[in-house]
């Protein structure tokens, strides 16, 4: 089994991920579905040799000592894979995600109108949320790319590992990889504040220390972007607050109310025609009313504001899903499976039906 041949096959077939595991053939994820490359199941020697061929020595040591490690792998000086190697049942395996060469624009993604104006703000926090594999890194890359091409900024990114590579354009871009260039997200943010940044991208807010550092950076006059593995705007605010000790939560709510610019929640859904996947979004902008909800610990009211916030450019995930279904882009079942609130979604569907009858 030659790793580069399998990875080239993944590129040719438009796969998003490559799975290497004992007991089944090398497997590609294409448009959300899994397809074996062949019918030859891998044995431990196969997966071990695959992992050892693609992994730098320091990450092999981490695999032996800690049971896993993450890094990036460059194929043919052109294609970047985000790699996660791991142990399972004493065997080794890995999953490799192919990072697209071409960065999508915010127009391509479908949220330019809501977001592009925020990217010229001198300070504040922008959060992209959603499950693993929902396109958060792609959205962040599109935002950084737009700033890079249109503004004169010093942009510092902190990632684990670096996925999309950016070249200097109007802006200066410094990309730091956790583990190679800096020990942790938290330290990278603290050090970045001494490096004259305008924009700081934090690949993921994983713990209290990183979240606290990111909020401080936004509060002290920087535009900060990051991701969280949460679903929905209200849940995202609650998740951030709940990370902190109870005696600090009122202070964090006040900081968020004053510094949060927006929360974008997203997920990827198979297209009805079978031609790939489409992104679905929920967008919350920090209006005065929403800032009050956050400050007063009334996040349960946020969804209602999103439902009536079209004039501000806000909308719920369920309303976006209904639009995709009505436009014939996704199936009814996928709409139901991906919705946040089935009862709310059915009301939106009924409203669409009534409007259609009036026409």
N, C-alpha and C positions, 0 to 999 in steps of 0.2 A: 504494500500500500504506500503510494507516494503522496505525501501531503499536498504538494504543489499542484498535482494533477487534479485532486479532489477539489481544491480551492478554485482552480481555473474552471472546473465544471460548474461550481457554484456561481461564479461570475457570469459564465455563458448562459446559464439558465435563469438568471435573475433572482437567485435565492437571497433571502435576508439573513439566514443563519445556517451554520453547518454543525451537526451533532455527531460527536464521536464517542461511542459507548460500547462496552463489551456486551456481546450477545445479540447485536443487530448490525446491519450494514451501515456504512456512512450514510447519513440522512440529511437532506436539505429541507429547509422550510421555505416554501414558495407561496406567496400570497396567503400566508397564515396556515397552510396545510403542509404535512410532512410527507416527503417522497424519498425512498431509499435510492441511493446511487446505483446499487447493483443488488444481487441476491446473496452476497457472501457476508455472513455474520462475522464480526470482528472478535478475535481472541485477545487475551490480555497482552500478549507480545505486540499485537498490532497497535493497540491504543497507546501502549507504553512508548513504542518507537515513534508514533505520530507526535505525541506530546513532547518528547525529548528533541525531536527535530525542529519544532517550531519555537521552543521556549528558551529564552536566555537563561544562563546558569543561575542567576540570582533568584529567578522565579521557580526554577526546579528545586532550589534549596527551600524556598517558601512552601512549595508543594509537599516536600518531605517533612518539614517541620510543623507547618500549620494546616496542611490538608488542602491547600488551594492558593491560587494567586491570579491576578488580572493584569493584563498588559495589552499593548497593540502590536500587530504583526503586519509588515509591509510585504506584499506579494508583487514580484516583478517590478519593483520600484514604482508601482502605480496604484495598487489596490490595498486599502487599509482595512484590517479586520480587528475588531475588539475581541480579545481572547479571554476566556475564563477556564482555567485548568483546575481540576479537582480530583479528590479521591472519593470512591464510592464502593463499598463492600470490599475494601482493600485494593481494588483495581483503580486505574486512572482513566480519566476521560476529559473531554473538553467541549465547549460550545464556542463557536466563532461567529461573530456578527459582522457582516460586510457593511462597511460605511460607504454610502454612495459617493462617487467621485464628484458628481455635480451637485452643488448646493442648490436647494430649492429657494425661490424667493417667497416672501410673505404672500404675494399674489398667487403663486403656485399652490401654496398651502391653503389659502382661503381666508386669511385673517388680517390682511394688510390694513384695511380701513380702521379696524379697532386698535391696532398696535403701533403702526408706524409713527403716529404723533407722539406716543409715549417715549419713543427712543431718543427724542431730542431733549427730554427732561434732564436737568442737571443733577438730580438726586432722586432716590426712591428705590423700591423693591418690586421687581417683576418676577412672578413665580409661574412656572410651567409644571403642571401636575398630570398624573395619569399612571396606569400600570406599566410594568416593564414591556418594552416593545411597542409603545403607543406613539412613538415619533417625537418625544420630548427633545432629544438631542438635535433632531433635524430642525425643529422650530427655533431652538436657541441659535443654531448655526445661521439660519436665515436672518435672525435679528442682528447678530454680530456682523454678518456680511453687509447688511444694509447700512449700519453705522459706519463700517469700515469704508464703504464706497462714497458716503455722502457727508461725513463729518470729520473734523480734525480732532481726534481724540487719542488718548493713550488707553488702550484696551488691554487688560490683563485677564487671562483665562486660567482657571485652576481645574484640572480634569483628572480623572482616574479610570481609564487612561485617556490620553488625547485621542479624539475621534476625527472630527473635521479639521483639516489643516487650513489655516488662513495666511495669505500673503499680505504684506503691508500695502495699503492703497492710500487713501487720504489720511487714514489713521495709522498709528503704530500699534502692532499687535504682538504681545508677549504671551506665549502659551507655556504653562508650567504643568508638569505631570507629577502627581502625587506618587511618592516612592522613588522617583528618579531625580526630580528637581527640587522637591520640598517634601518634608516628612508627612504633613497632614494638611487637610483643607483649612483647618483653623489657623495654623501657623502661616499658611500661604496668604490668607486674607489679611492677617496682622502685618505681615511683611509687605504686602501690596500697598498698604496705606502709606508706606514710606517711599513708594516708587512713583509718585505723582500720577495716580490713575484718574481717569474720568469714568471709565466703565470697568466693572469687575464681574466676570462670569464665574460662578461657583458650580461645578458640575453636578453636585448633589448635596443637599443639606441633610446629612446623615444623623447628626446628634446635637445635643444641647449646645456644645461648644461652637460648632460650625454655624448653627442657626443664630446664636447670640452674636457671633462675629459678623455675620452677614447683615443682621439688622443694624448693628453699630456702624458698619461701613455705609449703609444707606442713610443713616441718620446724620452722619458727619459730612455729607455732601458728595456722594458718589451714586451713580446708577448701578445697581446690583441686580443680576439675573441669576436664577437658580431653579432647581427642580425638586419636587417631592413626589413620593409614591403614594399620592392620595387621590381620591375621586371627588370632584365637586368643590366649589369655592368655600362653602360653609365648613365642610369637613377639613379643608386645608387650614383655615384659620384655627379651628379647634385643635388640630394636630400640633400646630406650632405652639400654641399656648400650653397645651397639656404636657409638653416636653419639660417645661420649667417647674421648679418647686412651687407649691401652692402660694407661698408668701411672696413670690415674684410675679404672679400671673396678672395682677392688675397693672403693674408697670409695663409688662410685655404687650398687653392689650392696648395701652396708650401709645406705645411705640409703633405697633402695627397700624393703628388707626391713623397715625401721623405720617407714616413712611411707605406703607404698601400702596403701590400704584395699580396693580391688577393681578388677578389670578386667572390663568388660562388652563382649563382642564381639557384633556383630549384623549381620544382612543381611535384605533384604526379598525375599520369594518370592511368585510369583503364586499366588493361591488356585485350587484345583481347579475351583470353580464359576464362575470368571471374574470374580468380584466383588471386584476390587482385589487387594491384596497383604497378606501377613501377615509380621510380624517373627519371626525366629528368633534365639535368643540362646545365648551361652555365658557363664556367670558364674563368676568366680574371686574368692573372698574370701581375704584374706591371713591365713590360719590360721597358728599357730606352725610347723606342718610346712612350709607353702609359703614362709614367711619364711626358714626354714632352707635350702630349695632355692635361693631367690634369692641368699642370702648366700654359699652354697657353690658357686655357679655350676653348679647341677644342675637347670636349668629343664626338662630332658627328663623329669623326674619329675612335673612339675606336672599333666600330663594325667591320669596315673594317680590323683592325689589328687582331681581333679575327678570322675572316674568313680565314686569311692567316697565323695564328699563331700556326698551328698544331705542328710544330717542337719545340715549347716552351711548348706544352701541353695545348694549349688553343683551345676553340671551342665555337660556338654560340649555343643558345638554339634551333634554327631552324635546324641546322645541326644534333644535337643530336636527335631531334624528327624524322627527316627523317630516321636516322639510325634505330630507334626503329620501325618505320613503315616498312621499307624494310626488317628488320629481322623478321617481323610478330608478333611483341610483342604488338603493339597498332593498332587501326583502323585508316583508312584514316581520318574519321571525327574528331576523337580526336586529331589527328596530326594538322589538320586545326584549330580546336577550340583553341588549346593551343599555336599556333605559335606566335611569336612576329611580324613577317613581312611576310605576305602571298606571296608577290612578290619574296622576297629573298628565301623563302622556295620552291617555284615552280622552281626557277633556280637550287637549289640544287637537287631537284627531277629529273629534266631534265638531270643533269650531271650524276646522278646514272644510268638513263636509257641509256645514251650514252655509259657509261663504260660497262654496261651489254651487249649491242649489239656488242661491240668490242671483248668481250670474246667469 
